[in-house]
Amino acid sequence: MNRQITTRLLLLATVVLISGVLTGCSPEELVSTSQEVSIGQQASAEVEAQYPVSRDPQLNQLVNNIGQEILRYASPRSGIQYTFRVLDVSDVNAFSLPGGWIYINRGLIDATRGNVNQLAGVIAHEIAHVEARHHADLMGRSALYGIAIGTLTEGNTTQWVSFFSELYLLRWSRRHEYEADRLAIDFMLPSRYNPQGIIDFFMVLEAESGRGRTPEFLRTHPLTEDRIERAQEHLAEQRR
Ligand SMILES: [Zn+2]
């Protein structure tokens, strides 16, 4: 990627990070669902040009089946068609694109060691980012800060496509993470999966970090000190 584009994307990423202080408006309302879908579709093409999609039909089916089961209880937003894919990448990571593309790395599936509740927790969490319109929130905030005036002109659409497909740029805020965890637990509770799985998976990741191998998933979805505690409290409350 040329340096000028990289600099612009880093600037965009920085603004997105510092813009959490904005109050009194709903940034996500500046972005329509069809704009999210269009950006997500282009970003998914870039992701799949950069990273191999797994050809293992069983893994793809496993992830898709879990996704469909969670969606039964997430009452998905209208205009969003979810796509679940496994990338044949060993980094422990998973991510969502605006408009409902969800990618799970083979490395993350390996890290769950066959515990389907943990994998379901990750998938529910990624669905939650889409359902809560977190991608639109990032784009809307950036537009409000004037960094991408008229965010969704053609030129800016290209910027956002690059932003979402350059995985190293995305780092969700605490607020996004807490909300995605809460929603993931709510989606899982009535499903056939145990929401404790998401908390157990955090602990697996935490142990892995303790051994000096911070999984990529923790960079994009920061595990703040009280995140596990908050998720546990929410689960206990919902079960009461
Ligand atoms: Zn997240």
Residues whose N, C-alpha, C, O or C-beta is under 5 A from the ligand:
A	BS01	ZN	W172 E177 A180 H221
